[in-house]
Amino acid sequence: MKKARWLMLLLTFIACKSAASAQDVVLVANKSVQISQISDADLRAIFMGSKTRFSDGSHAVPVTLKGGPAHEVFLRNHLGEGPADFQAQWRKAVFTGQGAMPRSFESESALIEYVAATPGALGYVSRISSEDPVKRLATVK
């Protein structure tokens, strides 16, 4: 009986873990951003600091969350990084004078507020509503 209970608990845990890893984030941009979709390669380049412009030539201002599930999902699904690796790469860039770390926010609402007020801003959240004053961007491979 105990083995069956442990097996059920293990299967439930695996199912929850799989569902959590399948989720994704919503990319949000300031409404002044002219593009409606962004490639994974461009997204990675902008958030890793090797690119400062969108494909239309306008200035990109990446912003991040300080942590949490949406931050981890974004890093894993779109940048192929873990939080520690992302931090380490940015610390190295800052230390060597090759860039300034993206501004980060404690909450999704603060991030949305900043993106809405900052031309060229680009970030991510777990979800947005139709009332949020930001533009949703799609990703393409």
Helices and strands as residue ranges (DSSP letters): H 2-22, E 26-29, E 37-39, H 40-48, E 61-65, H 69-74, I 75-79, H 83-95, E 103-105, H 108-117, E 121-125, E 135-140
